[in-house]
Amino acid sequence: MPPVPAHFTSRVAELEALDSAAACQEGDPLDRSPAVTVVVGPGGVGKTALAITWAVRNAGRFPAGQLYADLRGFSPETALPPEDALGAFLRALGVPPERVPIGLAEQTALFRTITAGLRLLLVVDNAISAAQVRPLIPASSGCVVVVTSRLRLDGLHAEGARFVDMAPLPQEHAVELLERSVGKSRVAAELSDVTALATLCGRLPIALRVAGARLASRPKWPVARMVAELRDERVRLAKLSPVGEASLTATFDSSYAALPPHAARLYRLISEHPGQAVEVGVAAAAVRVPEDEAADGLQVLADASLLEEVGEGSYRFHDLVRLHAKSLPDDERFDVVPRIADWYLHRMTRANMVVIPMRWRVSTVRARYEGSPPLFDTGAEALRWLDERLPDIVEVLEETFALGNDELTWQLCEALWELFMYRKHYQRWIRTHEIGIAAAHRCSHAVAEARLRCQLARAYLDLERFEAAEHECSKAAELARGAGSRHNESVALDQLGMAAQGLGDFERAVEFFSESLVIEGELGIDRGVALRHRRIGEALLQAGRTADAVRHLSLAQEMFLEIGDGKAEARVCVALALIGARAGEITAAKRELERAAAVFAESGSPVYQAEVQVAFAEVAELEGDFDAVRVRLTRALELCGPVGGPLVDRVQARLEALSAPPDRPQPPESATAQRP
């Protein structure tokens, strides 16, 4: 949930209506649907403040937790698709990113399965249609859904929705809200002017907060001065403002006019940021000033209630305030999105250099930071930064593409590789790369297009959509050859081999890996050569050609040792240890697996650690120690369960097979089989 709004006032009847709706769900009868309440009212009336305040006050009624989504139905940006909100909900409920379905129907089914029987509260903010809300309604009758909208959303009647209408505050409560901002003594001394100010603000909480913040920061001002300003502005703007919004526009204009020049410029320009959160670095890039100056300007805007502080160094607009800021003339505003996109590109690149230092990139931004001190201390810290900002990065990427800035678009897309490889987020992976590929194609950058098609293909490989991966890699290989990009061609061939391996065509996989190996050798990329030997060895092992597999795997191990890639060498070590164990070399296999386990423990990769535990389980099975098998597989499940993926399914199937009756057939696939 967002922070509880300051100075929340009154709304007793509306809070009681929400209490009543939730009370209907107490007892949790099986034949009842979740309680859905739609809070309806004009912009700025305090719908979100009501929903958040009620949610926080009633958190104890929902032991399964609380979920919040801003659907942005009335923001200048495109409304949030329900699949984006559902994806965030599923991840919040513990579904690993790579196991979140891509399609809305599959997401909805999984969400309803997970929420069945839970007592959960959902606040669905700023909805524009019933269709946007309907997939977000859980299955459990113990759940409560609070929707806010400026529209009535009659389509939710079918879900049994109740409706709570919100009007502007009563006059006495509007005065009370101003009193909380400016102080009781000041209100008491100038009560008539405060009452007039409340009327001029339309008794709308957002306008009252802005006006109150301005007065609070100017303790020597008489309230009458602000009343006079608003009256003049209102007369001037009455014919230009939409019906019912003159008071809002006048209030915002008055507060804007009082801003110092640097804060006023910041206010105008950061309204162009497509994302929801405005952090200090983004603001500094938008207006091209040092970060300390941007931080000062953001705080000035927050003090004026023109921005809401949502975290340390992070702010956001109310959608009506953003509209006001965007309406103000400024020739610079057309340069803002490219500036912000460029800031994200550089920051993402520096984060990626910590996560995967050796990765080859098409973008030349990395070259600017060669030899510079790392921006993050660890890969985990860099990934956390990328993950937290992913929604805003996607918004910036989409807006950059819409503005026709194709070079920036494809570079932003390429810079998402490390995050998607480690954290998956398949929905956004596929969507962003479809946009990135279109941008690279539109600006005729064949090398970038080939690179992004390979990155998209990797998502398809992970999802075991091998035919789709083949299509992308074939196109990438064709583009790479036409552009003379041997590196891209090699990557495309490597992934074509992975797709063939996934489809069970091991000999064809070896052919692709071998072609890629030749190119890596010609380019002098030793790590690439070693990796292709490993791939060939794994494919040959699956094809039953153990002796040939050992030769390639041993060569890969030697090369990884020479170049100092301990993690890659340990992965080969696991495969060779299992081959040795199957040949009866149990003691040596255990020793090598212990060594690999130590390497993976330092790497911080739960998947690699789980793979070693699965290998230990196979060795224990060869010894006939089935208690040890269960212990190892259970440990593997503990490690990889939160991450998800096919390994989880294989380990679970193997554990079930161990508990199956003797006459029940066991799964034919070994739990140790690895995906390409």
N, C-alpha and C positions, 0 to 999 in steps of 0.2 A: 504494500500500500504506500502511496505517497505520504508525505508528512501531514499531520493533522493541521488544518489551517488555523492561523492565529486569529484571535478575537471572534471566534464563531459565536453567533448571537441568535437567541430565540429558536424558532422552528420547532416548537414543542409539538404541535399537531402533526407535523410531517414525521418527526421522530417516532411518535406514537403509532402512526400508520405503518412505518417500517417494523416496529415492534410487533404489531398485530399480525402482519404477514408472516414474520418469522415464527410467531407463537403457533400458528396453524400447523407448522411442521413438527412441533414437539410431539414425541411419541412415535414418529417415523412409521406410519402405517404403510403397508406394501402397495396399496392401491392408490396412492397419492403421488402427484407429480411434484417436482421442486417448486418452491415458492418463487415466483417471478414478480418483481415490482418495478414498474417503470416510473421514474421521477421525471416529470415533464415541466418545462418552463423556458422562458426566454434566455438568451445568452447573458451571462453575468449575474444571474439571479441567485446563484449559490448551490446549484444542483450537485456539483462534485463535492463541495465542502460538506453538504448534508450527508452524502453517501459515505465519504471517508470518515467523517466524525462518527456516524452510526456504526460503521464497520469496526473502528478501533474500540469503541465502547462495548461492543458485543463480541469481541474476539473469543472470549471464553466459551461461547455457545457453539463454537465450531472447532472441535479438537483436531480435525484433519487439516485445518489451515485456511488461509485466505488468498485469493488470487485477484489481481487487478489488471485490466487492460484498457488503454485509451485507444478507442477505435478511430479517433480523429475525424469523425464524420463532418465536422463543421470547421475544420482547419483549412488554411490555404492549400496544404498539401493533399495528395490523394488519400482517400480514406483507407484505413488499414484493412487489408483483406482478412476474412475470418480465419483462413489457414495460417496466417502469420500469428494471430492471437492464440489459436489453438496450439501451434507449435511451441510457443512460449509457455503455455499452460502445461503441456505434456512434459517439457523439460523441467519445469518447476516441481512437477509431481514425481520426478525421479526417472523419467524415461531418458536414456542416453541419447544425445543428439542424433547419432547415426541410426537409431531405431525409431525415430519419429517419421511416420509415413509422409509421403510427399503429397498425395491426393487428399482433398478435403473429406471425401466420404470415408476413407480409411482412417483419417485422423479422428473424425467424429466418432466412429465405432470404437476406436481404442480409448478415446477420452471417456466415453460412456461406460466402457468396461472397467476402466481404472477407478472411476468415481462411484461405481455402484456400491451402495452401502456406506458411503462416507458422509460425514457432516461437514460440509465445505461451504464457505461464503465466497461468492464471486461478485466483484464490482465491475460492471462493463460500462465504461464512461464514453460519452459523446457518440452514441450510436446514431446512424442516419437512416437505418431501415431494419425491419424485422428479419430480413434475410441475413443481415450482417450479424445479428445476435443469435439466431436460432441454433447454429452449430455449437455455440458456446454453452448451451444449457446442459448440465450434467444429467445423469440418469437417476441419481439417488433422490428419494423423497425427503431425505434429511438435509438437502442442500438449499441454500437461499441465493437467489440472483437479484442484484439490484442494478437496474439499467438507468442511465441518465440520457436524456435526449431533448432537443428543442422541438421534436415532432412527437406525435402521440403514439406512433407505431402500433396502430390498431391490429396489425397482423399478428401481434403476440397474444391476442385474445385466445387464440387456439391453444396456447400454452398455459392458459389459466391466469394470465397476467392481471395484476391489480395496478391501478394508476394513481399516482400521487401528484397533484398539480401544485406547482410552486409559483407564487406571485411575488412581486417585490415586497420587502419587509414592511410591516406596519410602521407608521411614522414614529411611534415611541421606541421601537426596536432599532430603527434606522439611526435615531439619535443616540441610542445606547451603543451602537457599533462605533459611531464617531467618538463617543465618550471614552471608549476603551482605547482608541488610538491617541487622542489628544489630552486626556485627563479630565477627571470630574470637575476640578475647580475651574478649568477654562470653560467647560460647557455651562456650568452654573452661572458664570459671569456673563456669558454671551448666548444664552439659551435661544433667544429669538433668531439670531443669525445662524446658530447651529441647526435649528429647525428648518430655516430657509435653505441652508446648504444641503440638508438631507433631501429636501424636495427637488432641488436642482439636480441632484445626483440620481433622480428617478427612484430613490430608495433601493437601488440595486447594490448588492454587497461589493461587487468589484469596483464600482465607481466610488462608493463610500470609502473603501480601503485606500484607493489611490489618493482621494482628497484628504483623508485623515493622515496618511503618511506625509503628505506635503506640509500640512499644518504642524504635525509633530516635529518635523525637522526645522520649523521656523517658529519657535516659541514666542517671539515678540510680535508676530503678525496678529492683527485682529482678524477674527473669522469673517468680519464684514468685508475685508479686502478680497478674500477669495470668493465670497458671494457676489460681489460686484463684477469680478472677472468672469465668472461663469454666466452671469446674466448677460453681459455684453457678448460673450462668445456664442451663447445660445441663440440670441437674436440673429447674429451673423450667420450661424450655421443651420438654423432651423429649416430653411428651404433646401439646403444641400444634403442633409442627413436623412437616412431612411426613417420612416415613421417609428417612433419609440426609441431611436438611438441618438437623438440630438443630445441628450444629457450625457451619454457615454462619451460621445465625440468631444463635447465641450470639456468634460473632466480630463480626458486624456490630453487634449490640446493644451489645457491650462498647465498640467504637470510637465508636459514636454517643453513648453515655453520657459519653464523655470530651470531646466537642466543646464549645467555648464556645457560649453561647446563640445568638449571631448566626449562627454556622456551622451549628448544629443546625437552626435555622429555615430557613435557606437549603437545607440538605440535604432537608428534608421537602418544601418547596414547589417547587423546581426539578425534582423528579421528575415533576411534572405537565406539564412542557414536552413537547409531542408530538414535536418534532423530535429529531434526533440530537445536534446540536452546541449546547452551552450557552455563549453568549458573555457577556461582562461586562454589556453593555446589557440583554440578555434577563433575566439573573439579577437585575439591579437593578430591572427592571420587575416581575418576579415577586414580589419581597418588598418593593417600594416603599422602597428605600434608595438613597443616592447610589452612583454607580458605583465610587468608590474603596472604599467599604465592601463592596460586592458582590465586587469583585476580591480583597479580602483574604479574604473568606469562601470563595471558590472555591479560593484557594491553600491555605487550611487543609484543605479537603476533599481536595485533590490530595495534600497532604503526608501525609494519613491513608490514602491509597490508596482513598478512597471515590469519587474521580473520577480520570479519566485525562486528562492534558493532551495535546491533539492538535494544538495550534497556538498561536500567540501570542494569549493571551486567549480561548482556546476549549477547552472541556472536554466529556467525555462520560462517561456511566455504563456500567459493565458491566450487562447486563440483570438479573442477580441482585441487584446492589446497588440498582438502580432499584426492583425489586420490594420490597426491604426498606424503602426510603425511602417508597414509596407506601403501605406497610402501617401506617405510623406515624400516629396520629390528629392531625389539625390542621384546625380549622374553616375556616381561611383557604384551604385547597387548592382549594375550589370557585371561588374568584375568580381563580385563577392564569392559566388559559388566556385569559380575556378581557383581563387585564392585558398578557399577552405579545402577544396579537393587536393590542391598541391600540398597543403600542410599535412593532410592525412596521408598522402602518398609518401612523403619523406619520413613521417613518424612511423608508419607501418613498415617501411623498408628497414629502418634502424631496429625495429623490434624483430623483424624477420632475420636480420643478420645475427641476432643472439640465439634465435631458435634453431635455425639451420645455417650455420656460417658459410658452408661450402657451396650452397645452391647456385646453379647457373641461372641468370635472369636475362630477359630481353631488354627490360628497362635499364637505362643507364644511370638511374638515380643512385644505385649502390656505390658506383665509382666515386661519388662525392664524399663518401664516408669511410673509404679505405684508410686505415691507420688512425681513425678517430676513436676515442674511448667509447665503449659500448653505452648505449642509452639506458639499458636495463642490466641488472646484476645477474639475473638467471633467465633461462628460457621460460621457466614457469611464470615468472613475473611478466615477461613480455607477452606470453600467451594470454594471461589474465587481462592485460590492458587491451589487447586486440578483441578478446571475447566480449568484454564489457561495452565496447564501442561499436560492435558489429552492426546493430540496428541503424545507428547514425551513418556509418560508413556506407551501408547499402542505400540509404536515402540519398546521400551525396553522390554516389555512383550513378544512380538512376537519373538524378537531376542533371548531372554533368553530361550524360548521354543525351537527354532531352534537349539540352542547350547546344548540342552538336560538337562538343569538345571531345572528339573521339580519341585523341592521343592520351589525354588524361584518363579517359574512361577505361581503356584497355590496360593502362598501367595500374590503376586502382584494382582492377580485377586480378591481374597477375599477382599483386601483392597480398591477395587473400589466401594464397596457396598454403602457407605454413599453418594458419589458423584452421583451415578446412581439413588439412591432413591430420591434425591432432585432435580437433574438436568436432569435425564432421559437419553438422548443420546442413544436411543434404538439400533441403528446400532452397536455402539461400545460395548454396554452392551452385546448384543447377541454374537458378534464376539469374544470378549475377554473371555467370559465364555465358549464358545465352546473350545477354546484353553486351558483355565484353567482346565476344566473337563478332557480333553485329557491328560494333564500333571499329574493331580492327579491320573488318571487311570494308566498311564504309570509307576508311581512310587508306585503303589499299596497302596495309601493312601485313604482308603474307607471313612473315616470321612470327609476328605477334599472334596472328590468327591461328597459326599452327600450334604455337605454345599453348594458347587458351583451349584449343580443341583437345589437346593432350590432358590438360588439367581437368576439363569436363569429363573426358573419358575415364579418368581415375575415379571420379565419383560413381560412374556407371559400373566400373569394375568392383568397387566396394559394395555396391548394391546388387552385384551379380547379374546385372543387365548386360551380358557379354556381347550380344548383337549390337546394342547401341554403342558400346565402347568400340567395337570393331569399326562401325561406321565413322565415328569421330576420328579414330586413329588413321584410318585409310585416307580420309580427307586431309588430315594433318601431314601425313607422309607425302602426299601429292603436292601440297603447298610448299613443304620444306624442300623437296627436290627442285621445284620450280624456282625457289628463291635461293638455292644453293646453300641452305642452312643444314649442314651435316649433323649438327648437334640435335636440332629438332627432329630430323629424320631418324636418328638413333633412338630418341625417346619414343617416337611413334611406333617404331618397330618393336621396341621392348614391350610396350603396352599391347601391341597386337599379339605378341607372344603370350602375355598374361591372359588376354581374352581367349586365345586358342586353348591354353591350359585349363581355363575355367570351363570351356566347352568339352573338355576331355580329349582334345586332339593334341596329344603330347609331342608327337613327332613334328607336327607343324609348329608347335610352340618352340621347339628346339631350333628349328630353321630360322624363325624370327629372331630369337635371342642371339643366334650365331651371327646373323647379318648385323645386328646392333653391336655385337662385340667387336667386329671388324672395324666399324666406324669409330667406336670408342678408342680402339688402339691407334687408328690413324690420327685421331685428335690428341693423343697423348694423355687421355684421362684415365689414370690408373684405377681410381676408385670405380669408374664406370665399367672397366674391363673386369675387375673383381666381382662386381655385382652381377654382371652377365654370366660369369662362370657359376655363380651361386644359383642364378635362375635356371641355367641349363642343368645343373646338378639336380635341383629339385624336380624339374620336369622329367628327367631321365629316371629318377627314383620312382616317380609315380607310374612311369611306363614299365617298371620292372627291370630296368637295366642298371642293376646296383653297382657293378664294377665300374662302368662308365661314369655313373653318378659320383662315386667316391673320388675318381680322378679329378673331375671339375670342382667338386666341393673342397678338396684338399688344396687345389691351386688357388681357389678364392680365399681360403683361410690364410695361406701364406702371404698373399698380396695384401689382405686387410691388416695383417700383423706388420708388414713392412711400412704401410702408410699410416699406421697408428690409429686405425678405426676400430677401437675395442668393442663397441657395441655390434658392429656388423660382423666382426670375427666371432663374437660369442653366438650369434644366430647360426652361423655355419657350424660352430662347435656342437650345438644342440643336435643338428641333423646328423653329423658324423658320429656323435655319441650313441644315438639311437641305432644307427646302422651297426655299430660295434656291438651293442647290447644284443641285437637280434642274432649276431654271429657268436654269441656266448661270452663276450668280453664285458661282463657285468661290472666288475670292480673298476675297470678303466672308465667305463661309461659314467658311473656314478661320480668319479673324480672330476671328469670333464664337465658334467652338469653342475656340480657344485661351483666350479670356477665360473661358468656362464651365469649362474644365479647371482653370484657376487657382483658381476659386471652390471646385470640388469637392475639389481637393487639400487645401485648408484645412479642409474639412468633415469629413474623415476617413472618408467613406463610400466603401468600395470599389465598391459597386454603381453609384453615380453616376459615379465615375471610369471604370468599365468602359463605361458607356453612352456617355460621350464618345468613348472609343476606338473603339467600334463605329460611332459617327457619322463619325469621321475615316476609318474603313475604307470607309464608303459613298462618301464624297467621293473617296477615292483610286480607288475602282472606277469612279466616273464619269469620272475622268481617265485610266483605263486602266492605272494603276500597281498591278499585282497583287502585286508584292513588298511595297509599302507596305501593301496590304490585309492580307497575311499578318502583317506586323509588328504592325499595330494590333490585329488580332483575337487574336493570341497574347498581347499585352499585356493585352487585355481579359480573356482567360481566366485569366491570372495574378492579376488583381485580384479577379474575382468567383468563381473556382473554389473558394477556401476557404469562401466564404459560401454558395454553391449557389444553386439557384433556376432558373426557366425560362430566364433569360438565358444561363446556362452551356450549356444544351442547344442554344439557338439559335446561339451562337457556335461550339460544337463542330461543329454541322451545317454551318455556313457554311465552316469550315475544311476539313471533309471534302469539301464540294462543290468547293472550289478545287482539290483534289487529284484530283478524279474525272476519268475519261476524258471526252473531248469529247461522246461520244454518251450519256453517263449523265445523266439528267434531274436538275436541281438542285432543292433544296427550294423550294416556292413561297413560303414565308414569309421575308421579309427578316429578317436578324439584328437590324435596328434596330427592329423592331416591339416596342412596350412593352406589358407587361400593364397592365390597368386600375390 
